[in-house]
Amino acid sequence: MHASKGDRLVQHGRVVGQHDQVTEVVEVMGQEGNPPYRVRFADGREAVMSPGPDCEVRHPEDRRQQ
């Protein structure tokens, strides 16, 4: 998984009724775009995250095409 500052990480809900969690990458702490990432949640909280297989990266250019 490779992400850059400004990308969105979408962590898909793992059980019925659990919504997807969308965060914004504010800092790439790994080398060459690799995890871990410092992310910001919609409510302003920040955390360090090493995404698993239930997560996808959405780049800004991907969002413009939707």
PDB file with one MODEL, atoms N, CA, C and O in Angstrom:
MODEL        1
ATOM      1  N   MET A   1       0.850  -1.172   0.000  1.00  0.00           N
ATOM      2  CA  MET A   1       0.000   0.000   0.000  1.00  0.00           C
ATOM      3  C   MET A   1       0.894   1.234   0.000  1.00  0.00           C
ATOM      4  O   MET A   1       1.842   1.326   0.779  1.00  0.00           O
ATOM      5  N   HIS A   2       0.582   2.178  -0.881  1.00  0.00           N
ATOM      6  CA  HIS A   2       1.332   3.425  -0.967  1.00  0.00           C
ATOM      7  C   HIS A   2       0.344   4.579  -0.914  1.00  0.00           C
ATOM      8  O   HIS A   2      -0.670   4.575  -1.613  1.00  0.00           O
ATOM      9  N   ALA A   3       0.646   5.568  -0.080  1.00  0.00           N
ATOM     10  CA  ALA A   3      -0.209   6.747   0.040  1.00  0.00           C
ATOM     11  C   ALA A   3       0.672   7.983   0.133  1.00  0.00           C
ATOM     12  O   ALA A   3       1.858   7.901   0.453  1.00  0.00           O
ATOM     13  N   SER A   4       0.069   9.124  -0.151  1.00  0.00           N
ATOM     14  CA  SER A   4       0.739  10.414  -0.061  1.00  0.00           C
ATOM     15  C   SER A   4      -0.112  11.344   0.786  1.00  0.00           C
ATOM     16  O   SER A   4      -1.298  11.099   1.007  1.00  0.00           O
ATOM     17  N   LYS A   5       0.512  12.413   1.254  1.00  0.00           N
ATOM     18  CA  LYS A   5      -0.223  13.420   2.009  1.00  0.00           C
ATOM     19  C   LYS A   5      -1.402  13.901   1.164  1.00  0.00           C
ATOM     20  O   LYS A   5      -1.243  14.208  -0.018  1.00  0.00           O
ATOM     21  N   GLY A   6      -2.587  13.965   1.779  1.00  0.00           N
ATOM     22  CA  GLY A   6      -3.787  14.400   1.074  1.00  0.00           C
ATOM     23  C   GLY A   6      -4.653  13.264   0.562  1.00  0.00           C
ATOM     24  O   GLY A   6      -5.823  13.471   0.240  1.00  0.00           O
ATOM     25  N   ASP A   7      -4.087  12.060   0.483  1.00  0.00           N
ATOM     26  CA  ASP A   7      -4.887  10.896   0.080  1.00  0.00           C
ATOM     27  C   ASP A   7      -5.882  10.557   1.182  1.00  0.00           C
ATOM     28  O   ASP A   7      -5.709  10.958   2.333  1.00  0.00           O
ATOM     29  N   ARG A   8      -6.904   9.831   0.826  1.00  0.00           N
ATOM     30  CA  ARG A   8      -7.887   9.346   1.791  1.00  0.00           C
ATOM     31  C   ARG A   8      -7.699   7.840   1.956  1.00  0.00           C
ATOM     32  O   ARG A   8      -7.469   7.120   0.985  1.00  0.00           O
ATOM     33  N   LEU A   9      -7.801   7.381   3.194  1.00  0.00           N
ATOM     34  CA  LEU A   9      -7.806   5.953   3.484  1.00  0.00           C
ATOM     35  C   LEU A   9      -9.229   5.576   3.837  1.00  0.00           C
ATOM     36  O   LEU A   9      -9.840   6.186   4.714  1.00  0.00           O
ATOM     37  N   VAL A  10      -9.755   4.580   3.162  1.00  0.00           N
ATOM     38  CA  VAL A  10     -11.110   4.097   3.417  1.00  0.00           C
ATOM     39  C   VAL A  10     -10.987   2.709   4.031  1.00  0.00           C
ATOM     40  O   VAL A  10     -10.566   1.755   3.376  1.00  0.00           O
ATOM     41  N   GLN A  11     -11.368   2.617   5.310  1.00  0.00           N
ATOM     42  CA  GLN A  11     -11.355   1.326   5.995  1.00  0.00           C
ATOM     43  C   GLN A  11     -12.783   0.809   5.980  1.00  0.00           C
ATOM     44  O   GLN A  11     -13.669   1.387   6.610  1.00  0.00           O
ATOM     45  N   HIS A  12     -12.998  -0.273   5.265  1.00  0.00           N
ATOM     46  CA  HIS A  12     -14.341  -0.813   5.094  1.00  0.00           C
ATOM     47  C   HIS A  12     -14.820  -1.499   6.365  1.00  0.00           C
ATOM     48  O   HIS A  12     -14.049  -2.153   7.068  1.00  0.00           O
ATOM     49  N   GLY A  13     -16.123  -1.335   6.649  1.00  0.00           N
ATOM     50  CA  GLY A  13     -16.726  -2.002   7.795  1.00  0.00           C
ATOM     51  C   GLY A  13     -16.587  -3.509   7.667  1.00  0.00           C
ATOM     52  O   GLY A  13     -16.736  -4.066   6.579  1.00  0.00           O
ATOM     53  N   ARG A  14     -16.301  -4.163   8.781  1.00  0.00           N
ATOM     54  CA  ARG A  14     -16.048  -5.608   8.745  1.00  0.00           C
ATOM     55  C   ARG A  14     -17.263  -6.441   9.126  1.00  0.00           C
ATOM     56  O   ARG A  14     -17.282  -7.650   8.898  1.00  0.00           O
ATOM     57  N   VAL A  15     -18.270  -5.808   9.700  1.00  0.00           N
ATOM     58  CA  VAL A  15     -19.480  -6.535  10.094  1.00  0.00           C
ATOM     59  C   VAL A  15     -20.699  -5.759   9.615  1.00  0.00           C
ATOM     60  O   VAL A  15     -20.613  -4.562   9.342  1.00  0.00           O
ATOM     61  N   VAL A  16     -21.816  -6.433   9.516  1.00  0.00           N
ATOM     62  CA  VAL A  16     -23.059  -5.798   9.081  1.00  0.00           C
ATOM     63  C   VAL A  16     -23.383  -4.643  10.028  1.00  0.00           C
ATOM     64  O   VAL A  16     -23.344  -4.802  11.249  1.00  0.00           O
ATOM     65  N   GLY A  17     -23.700  -3.490   9.460  1.00  0.00           N
ATOM     66  CA  GLY A  17     -24.059  -2.322  10.249  1.00  0.00           C
ATOM     67  C   GLY A  17     -22.886  -1.415  10.582  1.00  0.00           C
ATOM     68  O   GLY A  17     -23.095  -0.295  11.047  1.00  0.00           O
ATOM     69  N   GLN A  18     -21.665  -1.866  10.358  1.00  0.00           N
ATOM     70  CA  GLN A  18     -20.492  -1.033  10.621  1.00  0.00           C
ATOM     71  C   GLN A  18     -20.182  -0.239   9.355  1.00  0.00           C
ATOM     72  O   GLN A  18     -19.987  -0.818   8.286  1.00  0.00           O
ATOM     73  N   HIS A  19     -20.136   1.074   9.476  1.00  0.00           N
ATOM     74  CA  HIS A  19     -19.903   1.941   8.327  1.00  0.00           C
ATOM     75  C   HIS A  19     -18.420   2.024   7.986  1.00  0.00           C
ATOM     76  O   HIS A  19     -17.559   1.752   8.823  1.00  0.00           O
ATOM     77  N   ASP A  20     -18.139   2.403   6.746  1.00  0.00           N
ATOM     78  CA  ASP A  20     -16.758   2.639   6.338  1.00  0.00           C
ATOM     79  C   ASP A  20     -16.210   3.832   7.108  1.00  0.00           C
ATOM     80  O   ASP A  20     -16.942   4.776   7.406  1.00  0.00           O
ATOM     81  N   GLN A  21     -14.928   3.787   7.427  1.00  0.00           N
ATOM     82  CA  GLN A  21     -14.247   4.876   8.124  1.00  0.00           C
ATOM     83  C   GLN A  21     -13.322   5.545   7.123  1.00  0.00           C
ATOM     84  O   GLN A  21     -12.466   4.884   6.535  1.00  0.00           O
ATOM     85  N   VAL A  22     -13.483   6.855   6.919  1.00  0.00           N
ATOM     86  CA  VAL A  22     -12.655   7.587   5.962  1.00  0.00           C
ATOM     87  C   VAL A  22     -11.767   8.557   6.728  1.00  0.00           C
ATOM     88  O   VAL A  22     -12.250   9.345   7.541  1.00  0.00           O
ATOM     89  N   THR A  23     -10.459   8.493   6.461  1.00  0.00           N
ATOM     90  CA  THR A  23      -9.505   9.398   7.093  1.00  0.00           C
ATOM     91  C   THR A  23      -8.647  10.038   6.009  1.00  0.00           C
ATOM     92  O   THR A  23      -8.554   9.526   4.893  1.00  0.00           O
ATOM     93  N   GLU A  24      -8.019  11.163   6.347  1.00  0.00           N
ATOM     94  CA  GLU A  24      -7.116  11.848   5.421  1.00  0.00           C
ATOM     95  C   GLU A  24      -5.683  11.667   5.902  1.00  0.00           C
ATOM     96  O   GLU A  24      -5.398  11.839   7.087  1.00  0.00           O
ATOM     97  N   VAL A  25      -4.789  11.324   4.994  1.00  0.00           N
ATOM     98  CA  VAL A  25      -3.374  11.185   5.336  1.00  0.00           C
ATOM     99  C   VAL A  25      -2.785  12.583   5.504  1.00  0.00           C
ATOM    100  O   VAL A  25      -2.815  13.389   4.574  1.00  0.00           O
ATOM    101  N   VAL A  26      -2.246  12.871   6.699  1.00  0.00           N
ATOM    102  CA  VAL A  26      -1.618  14.169   6.942  1.00  0.00           C
ATOM    103  C   VAL A  26      -0.096  14.060   7.000  1.00  0.00           C
ATOM    104  O   VAL A  26       0.607  15.065   6.895  1.00  0.00           O
ATOM    105  N   GLU A  27       0.418  12.820   7.169  1.00  0.00           N
ATOM    106  CA  GLU A  27       1.867  12.607   7.179  1.00  0.00           C
ATOM    107  C   GLU A  27       2.158  11.147   6.840  1.00  0.00           C
ATOM    108  O   GLU A  27       1.524  10.235   7.371  1.00  0.00           O
ATOM    109  N   VAL A  28       3.118  10.944   5.955  1.00  0.00           N
ATOM    110  CA  VAL A  28       3.591   9.592   5.643  1.00  0.00           C
ATOM    111  C   VAL A  28       4.834   9.372   6.495  1.00  0.00           C
ATOM    112  O   VAL A  28       5.841  10.057   6.318  1.00  0.00           O
ATOM    113  N   MET A  29       4.765   8.419   7.414  1.00  0.00           N
ATOM    114  CA  MET A  29       5.864   8.189   8.349  1.00  0.00           C
ATOM    115  C   MET A  29       6.802   7.075   7.886  1.00  0.00           C
ATOM    116  O   MET A  29       7.921   6.957   8.385  1.00  0.00           O
ATOM    117  N   GLY A  30       6.348   6.261   6.935  1.00  0.00           N
ATOM    118  CA  GLY A  30       7.184   5.200   6.380  1.00  0.00           C
ATOM    119  C   GLY A  30       7.986   5.723   5.201  1.00  0.00           C
ATOM    120  O   GLY A  30       7.868   6.888   4.822  1.00  0.00           O
ATOM    121  N   GLN A  31       8.794   4.860   4.633  1.00  0.00           N
ATOM    122  CA  GLN A  31       9.616   5.245   3.489  1.00  0.00           C
ATOM    123  C   GLN A  31       8.867   4.992   2.187  1.00  0.00           C
ATOM    124  O   GLN A  31       8.153   3.998   2.054  1.00  0.00           O
ATOM    125  N   GLU A  32       9.034   5.894   1.235  1.00  0.00           N
ATOM    126  CA  GLU A  32       8.495   5.755  -0.123  1.00  0.00           C
ATOM    127  C   GLU A  32       6.991   5.515  -0.158  1.00  0.00           C
ATOM    128  O   GLU A  32       6.509   4.715  -0.960  1.00  0.00           O
ATOM    129  N   GLY A  33       6.248   6.201   0.707  1.00  0.00           N
ATOM    130  CA  GLY A  33       4.791   6.103   0.692  1.00  0.00           C
ATOM    131  C   GLY A  33       4.214   4.929   1.449  1.00  0.00           C
ATOM    132  O   GLY A  33       3.003   4.709   1.425  1.00  0.00           O
ATOM    133  N   ASN A  34       5.065   4.169   2.123  1.00  0.00           N
ATOM    134  CA  ASN A  34       4.602   3.011   2.887  1.00  0.00           C
ATOM    135  C   ASN A  34       4.142   3.412   4.287  1.00  0.00           C
ATOM    136  O   ASN A  34       4.546   4.458   4.795  1.00  0.00           O
ATOM    137  N   PRO A  35       3.293   2.581   4.918  1.00  0.00           N
ATOM    138  CA  PRO A  35       2.842   2.847   6.288  1.00  0.00           C
ATOM    139  C   PRO A  35       4.022   2.844   7.255  1.00  0.00           C
ATOM    140  O   PRO A  35       5.087   2.310   6.944  1.00  0.00           O
ATOM    141  N   PRO A  36       3.827   3.439   8.424  1.00  0.00           N
ATOM    142  CA  PRO A  36       2.576   3.964   8.973  1.00  0.00           C
ATOM    143  C   PRO A  36       2.285   5.375   8.472  1.00  0.00           C
ATOM    144  O   PRO A  36       3.154   6.070   7.944  1.00  0.00           O
ATOM    145  N   TYR A  37       1.019   5.768   8.661  1.00  0.00           N
ATOM    146  CA  TYR A  37       0.545   7.093   8.272  1.00  0.00           C
ATOM    147  C   TYR A  37      -0.072   7.789   9.479  1.00  0.00           C
ATOM    148  O   TYR A  37      -0.733   7.158  10.304  1.00  0.00           O
ATOM    149  N   ARG A  38       0.156   9.106   9.571  1.00  0.00           N
ATOM    150  CA  ARG A  38      -0.613   9.906  10.530  1.00  0.00           C
ATOM    151  C   ARG A  38      -1.853  10.342   9.768  1.00  0.00           C
ATOM    152  O   ARG A  38      -1.749  10.927   8.691  1.00  0.00           O
ATOM    153  N   VAL A  39      -3.032  10.058  10.325  1.00  0.00           N
ATOM    154  CA  VAL A  39      -4.291  10.346   9.640  1.00  0.00           C
ATOM    155  C   VAL A  39      -5.171  11.240  10.500  1.00  0.00           C
ATOM    156  O   VAL A  39      -5.035  11.282  11.722  1.00  0.00           O
ATOM    157  N   ARG A  40      -6.078  11.956   9.835  1.00  0.00           N
ATOM    158  CA  ARG A  40      -7.045  12.819  10.522  1.00  0.00           C
ATOM    159  C   ARG A  40      -8.446  12.317  10.215  1.00  0.00           C
ATOM    160  O   ARG A  40      -8.811  12.113   9.057  1.00  0.00           O
ATOM    161  N   PHE A  41      -9.224  12.121  11.271  1.00  0.00           N
ATOM    162  CA  PHE A  41     -10.619  11.711  11.144  1.00  0.00           C
ATOM    163  C   PHE A  41     -11.486  12.943  10.887  1.00  0.00           C
ATOM    164  O   PHE A  41     -11.027  14.071  11.068  1.00  0.00           O
ATOM    165  N   ALA A  42     -12.718  12.738  10.471  1.00  0.00           N
ATOM    166  CA  ALA A  42     -13.644  13.832  10.151  1.00  0.00           C
ATOM    167  C   ALA A  42     -13.885  14.747  11.349  1.00  0.00           C
ATOM    168  O   ALA A  42     -14.143  15.938  11.173  1.00  0.00           O
ATOM    169  N   ASP A  43     -13.805  14.205  12.567  1.00  0.00           N
ATOM    170  CA  ASP A  43     -14.052  15.022  13.759  1.00  0.00           C
ATOM    171  C   ASP A  43     -12.802  15.753  14.246  1.00  0.00           C
ATOM    172  O   ASP A  43     -12.842  16.413  15.284  1.00  0.00           O
ATOM    173  N   GLY A  44     -11.683  15.645  13.506  1.00  0.00           N
ATOM    174  CA  GLY A  44     -10.463  16.364  13.850  1.00  0.00           C
ATOM    175  C   GLY A  44      -9.438  15.552  14.630  1.00  0.00           C
ATOM    176  O   GLY A  44      -8.290  15.976  14.763  1.00  0.00           O
ATOM    177  N   ARG A  45      -9.832  14.397  15.144  1.00  0.00           N
ATOM    178  CA  ARG A  45      -8.865  13.554  15.863  1.00  0.00           C
ATOM    179  C   ARG A  45      -7.791  13.080  14.898  1.00  0.00           C
ATOM    180  O   ARG A  45      -8.039  12.923  13.702  1.00  0.00           O
ATOM    181  N   GLU A  46      -6.588  12.853  15.430  1.00  0.00           N
ATOM    182  CA  GLU A  46      -5.505  12.303  14.625  1.00  0.00           C
ATOM    183  C   GLU A  46      -4.998  11.023  15.273  1.00  0.00           C
ATOM    184  O   GLU A  46      -5.082  10.855  16.489  1.00  0.00           O
ATOM    185  N   ALA A  47      -4.471  10.122  14.449  1.00  0.00           N
ATOM    186  CA  ALA A  47      -3.933   8.852  14.934  1.00  0.00           C
ATOM    187  C   ALA A  47      -2.868   8.373  13.963  1.00  0.00           C
ATOM    188  O   ALA A  47      -2.804   8.820  12.817  1.00  0.00           O
ATOM    189  N   VAL A  48      -2.033   7.455  14.440  1.00  0.00           N
ATOM    190  CA  VAL A  48      -1.063   6.782  13.582  1.00  0.00           C
ATOM    191  C   VAL A  48      -1.682   5.454  13.178  1.00  0.00           C
ATOM    192  O   VAL A  48      -2.192   4.715  14.019  1.00  0.00           O
ATOM    193  N   MET A  49      -1.633   5.154  11.872  1.00  0.00           N
ATOM    194  CA  MET A  49      -2.341   3.990  11.350  1.00  0.00           C
ATOM    195  C   MET A  49      -1.449   3.203  10.395  1.00  0.00           C
ATOM    196  O   MET A  49      -0.775   3.774   9.537  1.00  0.00           O
ATOM    197  N   SER A  50      -1.460   1.886  10.561  1.00  0.00           N
ATOM    198  CA  SER A  50      -0.851   0.966   9.593  1.00  0.00           C
ATOM    199  C   SER A  50      -1.991   0.140   9.025  1.00  0.00           C
ATOM    200  O   SER A  50      -2.356  -0.882   9.606  1.00  0.00           O
ATOM    201  N   PRO A  51      -2.564   0.560   7.900  1.00  0.00           N
ATOM    202  CA  PRO A  51      -3.773  -0.063   7.374  1.00  0.00           C
ATOM    203  C   PRO A  51      -3.596  -1.539   7.028  1.00  0.00           C
ATOM    204  O   PRO A  51      -2.524  -1.987   6.623  1.00  0.00           O
ATOM    205  N   GLY A  52      -4.683  -2.267   7.203  1.00  0.00           N
ATOM    206  CA  GLY A  52      -4.712  -3.684   6.872  1.00  0.00           C
ATOM    207  C   GLY A  52      -5.355  -3.926   5.518  1.00  0.00           C
ATOM    208  O   GLY A  52      -5.566  -2.985   4.754  1.00  0.00           O
ATOM    209  N   PRO A  53      -5.670  -5.184   5.215  1.00  0.00           N
ATOM    210  CA  PRO A  53      -6.217  -5.539   3.903  1.00  0.00           C
ATOM    211  C   PRO A  53      -7.640  -5.039   3.664  1.00  0.00           C
ATOM    212  O   PRO A  53      -8.121  -5.077   2.532  1.00  0.00           O
ATOM    213  N   ASP A  54      -8.320  -4.572   4.713  1.00  0.00           N
ATOM    214  CA  ASP A  54      -9.682  -4.059   4.563  1.00  0.00           C
ATOM    215  C   ASP A  54      -9.692  -2.566   4.253  1.00  0.00           C
ATOM    216  O   ASP A  54     -10.736  -1.921   4.351  1.00  0.00           O
ATOM    217  N   CYS A  55      -8.551  -2.019   3.885  1.00  0.00           N
ATOM    218  CA  CYS A  55      -8.408  -0.579   3.665  1.00  0.00           C
ATOM    219  C   CYS A  55      -7.984  -0.325   2.222  1.00  0.00           C
ATOM    220  O   CYS A  55      -7.241  -1.113   1.638  1.00  0.00           O
ATOM    221  N   GLU A  56      -8.459   0.779   1.652  1.00  0.00           N
ATOM    222  CA  GLU A  56      -8.030   1.169   0.305  1.00  0.00           C
ATOM    223  C   GLU A  56      -7.622   2.631   0.306  1.00  0.00           C
ATOM    224  O   GLU A  56      -8.103   3.422   1.118  1.00  0.00           O
ATOM    225  N   VAL A  57      -6.729   2.982  -0.610  1.00  0.00           N
ATOM    226  CA  VAL A  57      -6.256   4.357  -0.760  1.00  0.00           C
ATOM    227  C   VAL A  57      -7.027   5.001  -1.896  1.00  0.00           C
ATOM    228  O   VAL A  57      -7.169   4.427  -2.976  1.00  0.00           O
ATOM    229  N   ARG A  58      -7.523   6.199  -1.639  1.00  0.00           N
ATOM    230  CA  ARG A  58      -8.157   6.995  -2.701  1.00  0.00           C
ATOM    231  C   ARG A  58      -7.329   8.257  -2.885  1.00  0.00           C
ATOM    232  O   ARG A  58      -7.196   9.074  -1.974  1.00  0.00           O
ATOM    233  N   HIS A  59      -6.780   8.395  -4.079  1.00  0.00           N
ATOM    234  CA  HIS A  59      -5.952   9.547  -4.405  1.00  0.00           C
ATOM    235  C   HIS A  59      -6.857  10.701  -4.841  1.00  0.00           C
ATOM    236  O   HIS A  59      -7.964  10.458  -5.321  1.00  0.00           O
ATOM    237  N   PRO A  60      -6.409  11.961  -4.685  1.00  0.00           N
ATOM    238  CA  PRO A  60      -7.252  13.102  -5.089  1.00  0.00           C
ATOM    239  C   PRO A  60      -7.738  13.011  -6.530  1.00  0.00           C
ATOM    240  O   PRO A  60      -8.878  13.381  -6.811  1.00  0.00           O
ATOM    241  N   GLU A  61      -6.904  12.527  -7.454  1.00  0.00           N
ATOM    242  CA  GLU A  61      -7.340  12.425  -8.857  1.00  0.00           C
ATOM    243  C   GLU A  61      -8.436  11.381  -9.027  1.00  0.00           C
ATOM    244  O   GLU A  61      -9.258  11.500  -9.937  1.00  0.00           O
ATOM    245  N   ASP A  62      -8.467  10.354  -8.168  1.00  0.00           N
ATOM    246  CA  ASP A  62      -9.548   9.363  -8.202  1.00  0.00           C
ATOM    247  C   ASP A  62     -10.875   9.999  -7.803  1.00  0.00           C
ATOM    248  O   ASP A  62     -11.917   9.668  -8.367  1.00  0.00           O
ATOM    249  N   ARG A  63     -10.840  10.910  -6.832  1.00  0.00           N
ATOM    250  CA  ARG A  63     -12.069  11.555  -6.350  1.00  0.00           C
ATOM    251  C   ARG A  63     -12.651  12.498  -7.397  1.00  0.00           C
ATOM    252  O   ARG A  63     -13.870  12.656  -7.464  1.00  0.00           O
ATOM    253  N   ARG A  64     -11.812  13.128  -8.214  1.00  0.00           N
ATOM    254  CA  ARG A  64     -12.308  14.052  -9.243  1.00  0.00           C
ATOM    255  C   ARG A  64     -13.093  13.322 -10.321  1.00  0.00           C
ATOM    256  O   ARG A  64     -13.978  13.912 -10.941  1.00  0.00           O
ATOM    257  N   GLN A  65     -12.786  12.048 -10.559  1.00  0.00           N
ATOM    258  CA  GLN A  65     -13.453  11.285 -11.611  1.00  0.00           C
ATOM    259  C   GLN A  65     -14.820  10.775 -11.175  1.00  0.00           C
ATOM    260  O   GLN A  65     -15.603  10.336 -12.018  1.00  0.00           O
ATOM    261  N   GLN A  66     -15.127  10.821  -9.891  1.00  0.00           N
ATOM    262  CA  GLN A  66     -16.406  10.282  -9.399  1.00  0.00           C
ATOM    263  C   GLN A  66     -17.523  11.270  -9.563  1.00  0.00           C
ATOM    264  O   GLN A  66     -18.663  10.979  -9.202  1.00  0.00           O
TER     265      GLN A  66
ENDMDL
END
